[in-house]
Structures are given as C-alpha cells and as structure tokens.
Amino acid sequence: MIRTSTFKLFIILAALMWLAQSAAAATLQAKVIEVRSGNTLIVSNTNRPISVRLKAVIPPEVGQPLNDVAREHLKALVLDKTVTIEYSHLADGFLEAKVLLNGVDIGSQMLRDGVAWYDHALDYELNQNDRELYAQCENAARAEKRGLWADSAAVAPWEYRRLQAEQLARISGGPSLRQTAASKPRSSLSSEDLFGGMLGSSLPTSGAPSVKPISEKGPPDRWTKYDSVPGHFSVFVPSNAVAGTNTSIDAKTGKPVQFHFVAGGSNAGFYVAMSAVGPNNNYTDASARDEAIQSLIGGMNRGAQQTGTGPIVTVKAEHEVRVGGTVGMQYHLSAPGFSGTARVFTRQMGNDREIILLFALSRPGAEDLGNQFINSFNIMR
C-alpha cells in the first residue's frame, strides 16, 4: 500500500509539474485599453477585452496614500501601448501575468518607482531571476525613499486589509459583545444589536464570534463567490471580506441562537450578508422581517452616535422580492454620502425561525458594486 500511494503521488506531482510548465509558456500580444488600478488592466486581443493582473505586485489599497498615484503611474507606463503578456493561469477572471513593454518588466518598474509592494507570498510562479529583480527594485526604491517609501511608517496592503478585517469583525461582534448597558459605551455593532430585536429581547453570547478572512490577502477590488453552507446562502463579495459564526442564548426561552455572516468592502461601499436561526417568539414573517432590519440599522446608528463617527442610516420598505422561491422584503437605505439596499428573508421552521438578511451601502458612483452584491445573492436549501 505504501508503494502504491507513493506511485500515485509521483504521478500527481508529475502531472502538476507538466501543467505548470505548460501554463508558464503562454504569451500574447495585446494593446492596453484601460488601467483600473495599480496592478490591473484591460487589454484588447482580437477585439476581445481581457483582464490582466500583475503577478506579485500589489499597489496601495483604496483608502491608503498613493492608491490613485499607483493607478495613474501604471496608466502612464502602458495605456494605449502594445505589450507582451506572459501568463500562467486565470484567477477570479484575471490573467495572472508578467507584462512587458519593449522588454521591460512593468511590474519591476512599478516596484522600482516606489508605487507598489512586492508580495513574496504571490511570487510562486515567478522564476528565480524575476524574484531577485523584484526584490532589488523594491529595495532600491526603499533605500531612495521613493514614492510610498517616503513614509517610514508605510503600511503594506495586506496589513492594511488585516486591520480592515479586524474592524469589520468588531462591527460584527468582538469584545463589545460582553459589555452590558452599564459598561463602557459600545463603538461597534454586536450580535445583540443585530439579532436582539428579531429573536429575543436580550442575547447573551457564548463569547466573541469566530471570524476569519475568506481569502488570504484578498484585495477589495477582487470579488469572489462565498458559499455559507450553514447559513444557507451564497453571494459575491470583495475578497477582503471576513466570515464569522457565533452562538447566543435567547433570554426568553434559554435556547441557542446561531448566526453566520460575511462582511467586506472598502471606501466605495460596505456589504454584509447574515443568517440566524433561533426561537420564533410569536413572530410572523412580516413582523420578523421588519424587526430584523430595524434591529440591524438601529445597532449601526447607536454605534455611530456613541462614537461620533459613521453615517446615520434611515430605512424605508419598498416591495416584496423573491429569491429561490423564498419571499422577502426589499428596503431602501439612505445616509449622508451613502445609499443602499437591504433585503430580508424569513421562514418559520417548527418552533424556530430562520432569518437571512443582506445589505449594501455604497458611495455615489459605486452603486453598481452594491447592485452586483445584491443581485448575486442566492438562498440555498
């Protein structure tokens, strides 16, 4: 059996090596017709647009200094020019690639000019010479304090995303979950805020929720499908999103309330999908939906009022919607500098009730992202 397993492993490794070598050899010539960020661009090949992402080259995130500078710099280098694209595979709709112009590696140029970071975690498809070149370019820009390196405290994009994820986790729960009304005022949205109104008057929790990123170092401009099997929903979210679970106790019945959520976003908008299952407590479908959205928005507004930050959101019922055979209610959200949509679905299951809620808040000009989030949502049974 050991020999058989070893033989199978050898075959698998050989096949993977062959595939990697075959993929690494692919190239194409194309004209750059659009630059979307400091590492993503659109090229035209035989009148067909193709999305390309620079390998292992990460510009500042939206919300970080020089984010716009990185995009404009890449635009100045390649826009309306014919480039050579060396790619290995398609990921999230992008060709992961080296882009060369007149023999110059554009990724290395971005690093040398100090408008992007070299992400060693993503360089596994670069050869040794490329890795050495990228490291030398970044080190030279750092030594000369060029671009982002002029700030000695510059934060790497993946660290910035980690901090954003922690902030999202605090919005969805965290230390504030254990505070009482007499404790220090809460500055984040807790599970009590989210589900207290819809499933009971008070929800003591079993501790901070289990929260983790849905993808390692995922940027907010890359969207991916997230399936919540226990939450019975799927949705496209920014890949910087975090997912979490928690169990609370319904104060009226002493029975557990389980909830699952995914939350992500950037300066362009904020997107959340969540589900909860707990005692019905005499709710109807209509009253449960309204209580759910009011509980969520009320919790957000309390946090904004207590901290003096964040918009005050108002909510208005619009019309019924149907997803996968489940009827829900759509709500319009509005706030200074934001607009959005929320949908709430619910059903009674014996003595329990399941509630699934999603909402998107978008800044002006980013409404398409909010619509993408809302329209991608699906309920799984």
Residue pairs with C-beta under 8 A, 6 or more apart in sequence:
20 88
20 125
23 87
23 88
23 89
24 86
24 88
24 125
26 86
26 87
26 88
27 84
27 85
27 86
27 87
28 45
28 84
28 85
28 87
29 45
29 82
29 83
29 84
29 85
30 43
30 44
30 45
30 50
30 82
30 83
30 85
31 43
31 44
31 80
31 81
31 82
31 83
32 41
32 42
32 43
32 78
32 79
32 80
32 81
32 82
32 83
33 42
33 43
33 44
33 49
33 79
33 80
34 41
34 42
34 79
35 41
35 42
35 71
35 74
35 75
35 78
35 79
36 42
36 71
36 221
37 59
37 67
37 70
37 71
37 74
37 221
38 57
38 59
38 60
38 67
38 70
38 71
38 73
38 74
38 110
38 115
38 116
39 53
39 54
39 57
39 58
39 59
39 70
39 74
39 107
39 110
39 116
40 51
40 52
40 53
40 54
40 94
40 221
41 51
41 52
41 74
41 78
41 99
42 49
42 50
42 51
42 52
43 49
43 50
43 52
43 83
43 85
44 50
50 95
51 93
51 94
51 95
52 85
52 87
52 94
52 95
52 97
52 99
53 91
53 94
53 95
53 96
53 97
54 97
54 98
54 99
54 106
54 107
54 110
54 116
55 96
55 97
55 98
55 107
55 122
55 123
55 125
55 126
56 107
56 118
56 119
56 120
56 122
56 123
56 126
56 134
57 107
57 110
57 111
57 116
57 117
57 118
57 119
57 134
58 116
58 117
58 118
58 119
58 122
58 156
58 157
58 158
58 219
59 66
59 67
59 70
59 71
59 74
59 110
59 115
59 116
59 117
59 157
60 66
60 67
60 70
60 115
60 116
60 148
60 157
60 160
61 67
61 157
61 160
61 161
61 164
61 219
61 220
61 266
62 220
62 221
62 266
62 267
62 268
63 160
63 266
63 267
64 155
64 157
64 160
65 148
65 151
65 154
66 115
66 147
66 148
69 115
69 147
70 110
70 115
70 116
73 110
73 113
73 115
74 106
74 110
74 115
77 101
77 106
77 109
77 110
78 99
78 101
78 106
81 101
83 99
83 100
83 101
83 106
84 99
84 100
84 101
85 95
85 97
85 98
85 99
85 100
86 97
86 98
86 99
86 100
87 95
87 96
87 97
87 98
88 96
88 97
88 125
89 95
89 96
89 125
90 96
92 222
92 223
92 224
92 239
94 222
96 125
98 105
98 107
98 126
98 130
99 105
99 106
99 107
100 106
105 130
105 133
107 116
107 134
108 130
108 133
108 134
108 137
109 137
110 116
111 117
111 118
111 134
111 137
111 138
111 141
112 137
112 138
112 140
112 141
112 146
113 141
113 146
113 147
114 141
114 142
114 144
114 145
114 146
114 147
114 148
114 149
114 150
115 147
115 148
116 148
117 138
117 148
117 156
117 157
118 134
118 135
118 137
118 138
119 158
119 217
120 131
121 158
121 216
121 217
122 217
123 130
123 131
123 134
126 134
141 147
141 149
142 149
148 154
155 163
157 217
157 219
158 217
161 213
161 217
161 218
161 219
161 220
161 240
162 213
164 240
164 266
165 211
165 213
165 240
165 242
168 241
168 242
168 263
168 264
168 265
169 209
169 211
169 242
169 244
170 176
170 187
170 188
171 188
171 189
171 263
171 303
172 189
172 191
172 194
172 209
172 211
172 242
172 244
172 261
172 263
172 272
172 274
173 188
173 189
173 190
173 191
173 205
173 208
173 209
173 211
173 244
173 246
174 188
174 190
174 208
174 209
175 208
176 186
176 187
176 188
176 190
177 190
177 191
177 192
177 205
177 207
177 208
177 209
177 246
178 205
178 207
178 208
179 186
179 190
185 306
185 307
186 193
186 302
186 303
186 306
187 303
187 306
187 307
188 303
189 296
189 299
189 300
189 303
190 205
190 299
191 203
191 205
191 209
191 246
191 248
191 259
192 202
192 203
192 205
192 248
192 299
193 295
193 296
193 298
193 299
193 300
193 302
193 303
194 259
194 274
194 276
194 295
194 296
194 299
195 203
195 248
195 257
195 259
195 276
195 278
195 292
195 295
195 355
196 202
196 203
196 295
197 291
197 292
197 294
197 295
197 298
198 276
198 283
198 288
198 291
198 292
198 295
198 355
199 250
199 257
199 276
199 278
199 279
199 281
199 353
199 355
200 250
200 251
200 252
200 253
200 257
200 278
200 279
200 281
201 251
201 252
202 251
203 248
203 249
203 250
203 251
203 257
204 248
204 249
204 251
205 246
205 247
205 248
205 249
206 246
206 247
206 248
206 249
207 246
208 246
209 244
209 245
209 246
209 261
210 244
210 245
210 246
211 242
211 243
211 244
212 242
212 243
212 244
213 240
213 241
213 242
213 243
214 224
214 226
214 237
214 239
214 241
214 242
214 243
214 262
214 264
215 224
215 239
215 240
218 224
218 238
218 239
218 240
218 241
219 238
219 239
219 240
220 238
220 239
220 240
220 264
220 265
220 266
220 268
221 238
221 266
222 238
222 239
223 236
223 237
223 238
223 239
223 372
224 236
224 237
224 239
225 234
225 235
225 236
225 376
226 234
226 235
226 236
226 237
226 241
226 243
226 262
227 234
227 380
228 234
228 243
228 260
228 262
228 273
228 275
229 380
230 245
230 258
230 260
231 260
231 261
231 273
231 274
231 275
231 356
232 275
232 354
232 356
232 379
232 380
232 381
233 273
233 275
233 356
233 358
233 377
233 378
233 379
233 380
234 376
234 377
234 378
234 380
235 262
235 273
235 358
235 373
235 376
235 377
235 378
236 372
236 373
236 376
237 262
237 264
237 271
237 273
237 373
238 264
238 265
238 266
238 271
239 264
240 264
240 265
240 266
241 262
241 263
241 264
241 265
241 271
242 262
242 263
242 264
243 260
243 261
243 262
244 260
244 261
244 262
245 258
245 259
245 260
245 261
246 258
246 259
247 256
247 257
247 258
247 259
248 256
248 257
248 259
248 278
249 255
249 256
249 257
250 256
250 257
250 278
250 279
250 281
252 279
252 281
253 279
253 281
255 278
255 279
256 278
257 276
257 277
257 278
257 279
258 276
258 277
258 278
259 274
259 275
259 276
259 277
260 274
260 275
260 276
261 272
261 273
261 274
261 275
262 272
262 273
262 274
263 270
263 271
263 272
263 273
264 270
264 271
265 271
267 363
268 362
268 363
268 365
268 366
268 369
269 338
269 340
269 360
269 361
269 362
269 363
269 366
269 369
269 370
270 360
270 361
271 358
271 359
271 360
271 361
271 369
271 370
271 373
272 357
272 358
272 359
272 360
273 356
273 357
273 358
273 377
274 356
274 357
274 358
275 354
275 355
275 356
275 357
276 354
276 355
277 349
277 352
277 353
277 354
277 355
278 352
278 353
279 351
279 352
279 353
280 348
280 351
280 352
280 353
281 353
283 291
283 346
283 348
283 353
285 327
285 346
285 347
285 348
286 329
288 346
288 353
288 355
289 328
289 329
289 344
289 345
289 346
289 355
290 317
290 329
292 344
292 346
292 355
292 357
293 315
293 329
293 331
293 342
293 344
293 357
293 359
294 315
296 342
296 357
296 359
297 313
297 314
297 315
297 333
297 342
300 310
300 313
301 312
301 313
303 310
304 310
304 311
304 312
305 312
311 335
311 336
311 337
311 338
311 361
312 335
312 336
313 333
313 334
313 335
313 338
313 340
313 361
314 333
314 334
314 335
315 331
315 332
315 333
315 342
316 331
316 332
316 334
317 329
317 330
317 331
318 329
318 330
318 331
318 332
319 329
319 330
320 327
320 328
320 329
320 330
321 327
321 328
321 329
321 330
321 343
322 328
323 343
323 345
323 377
323 378
323 379
324 378
324 379
324 380
324 381
325 379
325 381
326 345
326 347
326 356
326 379
327 345
328 343
328 344
328 345
328 346
328 356
329 343
329 344
330 341
330 342
330 343
331 341
331 342
331 343
331 344
331 359
332 339
332 340
332 341
333 339
333 340
333 341
333 342
333 359
333 361
334 340
335 361
337 363
337 364
338 361
338 362
338 363
339 361
339 362
339 364
339 367
340 359
340 360
340 361
340 362
340 370
341 359
341 360
341 370
341 371
341 374
342 357
342 358
342 359
342 360
343 357
343 358
343 359
343 374
343 377
344 355
344 356
344 357
345 355
345 356
345 357
345 379
346 353
346 354
346 355
346 356
347 353
347 354
356 379
358 373
358 374
358 377
360 369
360 370
360 371
360 373
360 374
361 370
362 369
362 370
